[in-house]
Amino acid sequence: MENTHAAVWDGLVVNARLATLAGDAGYGLVEDGALGWKDGRITYAGPRSRLPGAARAAEVVDADGRLLTPGLVDCHTHLVFGGDRAGEFEQRLQGASYEQIARAGGGIVSTVRATRAADEETLLAQSLPRARALLADGVTTVEIKSGYGLDLEGERRMLRVARRLGEVLGLQVRTTFLGAHALPPEFARSADAYIDAVCDWLPRLHGEGLVDAVDAFCERIGFDAAQTRRVFEAARTLGLPVKLHADQLSDGGGAALVAGFGGLSADHVEHTSAAGVRAMADAGTVAVLLPGAFHVLRETTLPPLEAFRAQGVAMAVATDCNPGTSPLQSLRLAMSLACTHFRLTPEEALRGTTVNGARALGLADRGRLQPGLRADLVLWNAEQPAELAYWLGGGLRAASWIGGRRAGD
């Protein structure tokens, strides 16, 4: 690291209240703080009074006492898709269950039809507003899954659009191959044959630089444990990390399964058993809480939050932005829902969208305000960290930087 006593930095924020999230607990607040960066990395984060006397920067921002946090990480989204499912929202309010809609040809398969019908430019145009909404809400890193193509070309098109969103907006995008999301119509009653196809597509898409991780939907209306295991074994052969939609509607042992593969995360986890929690704790697998889907589906079974806390399982929070069960385009609102529905503290919610959100993506270079980490930062029109979960909506973000570059909307 450069000698800060003769620093000429790219940027410097002064007169800020820093929520560094240093350590394993607390906000790590620094009153009247300053933060500098150069070449996309944080060079100084601490009290303004301890800034090197010779420190200079090309861009100096006076925060006027406002809150500065790490950039938010949305570690679970299905942001790229065609069409919408507002009609199913109405059906659910009239009494139909998620499973009834899915078995009647709605649900994921209906989005597959709309996504397959959209070319790459159309998909990009439909997805850009959703990505912009997350960016405007303080997100600097976003995970985007495939899973609505369910054929090679459709999955490839989705992953290409996800990469392009990052290029267009300057967002950090991590792509996840979710070919094992649902059974497409052409493979009706041939789930094993479809898994054969998924395992064939994966090395091709990975070879094109389109896959950062692999996911599956392990559930009674998705794929069973044996089929999921086959997908994970294919991922392991390629050196790709895995994660899993686990135990959302029932306890299918998904959390333990993904932990057994050293998985980055188990997501949803409302029905995860005590054995699953222990397996996650042993493997260091993050529990990704998705309160948007919990809210929209009006679920009542809470994730085993006390067990996660007691056994030291890190908890992340994400939007699960998708057209059917979580049409949520605000990570701050996801934080608030996690506090309201799951009784997370505001500190847990903020850690869930920074430190632990990054961990759920296998990214150790962001999520805190510390020298050497990426200069992914958000300046908020707020003074207290709890405000990020307290306010329901509203434009709290004043400015953000991604890798030291000021982000637009």
MOWO-V708174 format. One record per residue. N is the residue number from 1. RES is the residue in one small letter. D_FIRST is the distance of its C-alpha to the first C-alpha in Angstrom with 1 decimal. Layout:
BEGIN
n:res:d_first
N:RES:D_FIRST
N:RES:D_FIRST
END
This chain:
BEGIN
n:res:d_first
1:m:0.0
2:e:3.8
3:n:6.7
4:t:8.4
5:h:11.6
6:a:12.0
7:a:10.8
8:v:12.8
9:w:12.3
10:d:14.5
11:g:16.0
12:l:16.6
13:v:19.3
14:v:21.0
15:n:24.1
16:a:23.4
17:r:24.4
18:l:21.5
19:a:22.5
20:t:19.2
21:l:21.2
22:a:19.1
23:g:21.2
24:d:24.3
25:a:26.6
26:g:26.9
27:y:25.3
28:g:22.6
29:l:23.8
30:v:22.2
31:e:24.9
32:d:24.1
33:g:20.5
34:a:17.9
35:l:15.2
36:g:12.9
37:w:11.2
38:k:10.2
39:d:11.1
40:g:12.5
41:r:9.8
42:i:10.0
43:t:7.7
44:y:10.5
45:a:13.7
46:g:16.3
47:p:19.2
48:r:19.6
49:s:20.9
50:r:17.6
51:l:15.8
52:p:14.5
53:g:17.6
54:a:16.3
55:a:14.6
56:r:16.3
57:a:16.4
58:a:18.7
59:e:20.1
60:v:20.8
61:v:22.8
62:d:25.0
63:a:25.5
64:d:28.6
65:g:28.2
66:r:27.9
67:l:26.1
68:l:22.7
69:t:22.1
70:p:20.1
71:g:21.9
72:l:25.0
73:v:25.4
74:d:29.0
75:c:29.2
76:h:32.9
77:t:34.7
78:h:37.6
79:l:36.9
80:v:38.4
81:f:42.2
82:g:45.5
83:g:48.0
84:d:48.1
85:r:50.2
86:a:51.4
87:g:54.9
88:e:53.7
89:f:52.4
90:e:55.9
91:q:57.4
92:r:55.3
93:l:56.5
94:q:60.0
95:g:59.6
96:a:58.3
97:s:55.6
98:y:52.5
99:e:54.1
100:q:57.4
101:i:55.8
102:a:53.8
103:r:56.9
104:a:58.9
105:g:56.6
106:g:54.3
107:g:50.8
108:i:48.2
109:v:50.8
110:s:51.8
111:t:48.2
112:v:48.3
113:r:51.3
114:a:49.7
115:t:46.4
116:r:48.3
117:a:50.3
118:a:47.3
119:d:45.8
120:e:42.1
121:e:42.3
122:t:44.3
123:l:42.0
124:l:39.0
125:a:41.1
126:q:42.1
127:s:38.6
128:l:36.7
129:p:38.2
130:r:37.2
131:a:33.6
132:r:33.6
133:a:35.0
134:l:32.1
135:l:29.6
136:a:31.5
137:d:31.4
138:g:27.6
139:v:27.0
140:t:23.9
141:t:24.3
142:v:27.8
143:e:29.5
144:i:32.6
145:k:35.3
146:s:38.1
147:g:41.5
148:y:43.9
149:g:44.7
150:l:45.9
151:d:46.6
152:l:44.4
153:e:44.5
154:g:44.1
155:e:41.1
156:r:39.5
157:r:40.3
158:m:38.7
159:l:35.5
160:r:35.4
161:v:35.9
162:a:33.1
163:r:30.7
164:r:32.2
165:l:31.7
166:g:28.0
167:e:28.2
168:v:30.6
169:l:29.0
170:g:25.3
171:l:25.4
172:q:23.5
173:v:26.5
174:r:27.0
175:t:30.5
176:t:32.8
177:f:36.0
178:l:38.8
179:g:41.8
180:a:43.4
181:h:43.8
182:a:47.6
183:l:50.5
184:p:51.4
185:p:55.2
186:e:55.6
187:f:54.6
188:a:56.8
189:r:57.9
190:s:55.7
191:a:52.5
192:d:51.9
193:a:52.5
194:y:50.0
195:i:47.3
196:d:48.1
197:a:47.3
198:v:44.0
199:c:42.9
200:d:44.0
201:w:42.0
202:l:38.7
203:p:37.8
204:r:38.9
205:l:36.8
206:h:33.8
207:g:34.3
208:e:34.2
209:g:30.7
210:l:32.2
211:v:31.6
212:d:28.5
213:a:30.7
214:v:34.4
215:d:36.6
216:a:40.3
217:f:42.9
218:c:44.5
219:e:47.5
220:r:51.3
221:i:51.3
222:g:48.4
223:f:47.9
224:d:48.7
225:a:46.6
226:a:47.8
227:q:47.0
228:t:43.5
229:r:42.9
230:r:43.8
231:v:41.2
232:f:38.5
233:e:39.5
234:a:39.2
235:a:35.7
236:r:34.8
237:t:36.2
238:l:33.7
239:g:30.7
240:l:30.6
241:p:30.0
242:v:33.0
243:k:33.9
244:l:37.4
245:h:39.7
246:a:41.2
247:d:44.1
248:q:44.5
249:l:48.4
250:s:49.3
251:d:47.9
252:g:47.7
253:g:45.3
254:g:42.5
255:a:39.7
256:a:40.6
257:l:40.8
258:v:37.4
259:a:35.9
260:g:37.7
261:f:35.7
262:g:32.4
263:g:32.3
264:l:29.5
265:s:32.1
266:a:35.7
267:d:36.7
268:h:39.6
269:v:40.7
270:e:43.5
271:h:45.8
272:t:43.5
273:s:45.3
274:a:44.3
275:a:43.8
276:g:41.5
277:v:39.4
278:r:39.2
279:a:38.2
280:m:35.4
281:a:34.2
282:d:34.3
283:a:32.5
284:g:29.8
285:t:31.3
286:v:30.7
287:a:33.8
288:v:33.6
289:l:36.1
290:l:37.9
291:p:40.0
292:g:41.0
293:a:43.1
294:f:44.4
295:h:45.4
296:v:47.0
297:l:48.9
298:r:50.0
299:e:49.0
300:t:49.9
301:t:48.3
302:l:45.0
303:p:42.1
304:p:42.1
305:l:39.5
306:e:40.5
307:a:40.2
308:f:36.8
309:r:35.7
310:a:37.6
311:q:36.1
312:g:32.5
313:v:32.5
314:a:29.8
315:m:31.5
316:a:30.3
317:v:32.3
318:a:32.9
319:t:35.5
320:d:37.2
321:c:38.1
322:n:41.1
323:p:44.6
324:g:46.7
325:t:45.5
326:s:42.5
327:p:42.6
328:l:39.8
329:q:37.4
330:s:35.5
331:l:32.9
332:r:33.4
333:l:37.1
334:a:36.3
335:m:34.4
336:s:37.6
337:l:39.9
338:a:37.9
339:c:38.4
340:t:42.1
341:h:43.2
342:f:41.1
343:r:40.6
344:l:36.8
345:t:35.3
346:p:33.3
347:e:30.2
348:e:31.0
349:a:31.5
350:l:28.2
351:r:26.4
352:g:28.6
353:t:27.4
354:t:23.6
355:v:22.4
356:n:25.5
357:g:26.1
358:a:22.8
359:r:23.7
360:a:27.2
361:l:25.6
362:g:23.4
363:l:20.2
364:a:17.6
365:d:14.9
366:r:16.8
367:g:19.4
368:r:17.5
369:l:15.6
370:q:12.5
371:p:8.8
372:g:7.6
373:l:11.2
374:r:13.2
375:a:14.3
376:d:17.9
377:l:19.6
378:v:23.2
379:l:24.8
380:w:28.2
381:n:31.5
382:a:31.6
383:e:30.8
384:q:31.1
385:p:29.4
386:a:33.0
387:e:34.1
388:l:32.3
389:a:34.9
390:y:37.6
391:w:38.3
392:l:40.3
393:g:39.2
394:g:38.5
395:g:35.6
396:l:33.0
397:r:30.0
398:a:29.2
399:a:26.2
400:s:23.6
401:w:20.5
402:i:19.7
403:g:16.4
404:g:16.1
405:r:19.5
406:r:22.4
407:a:25.0
408:g:28.7
409:d:31.6
END
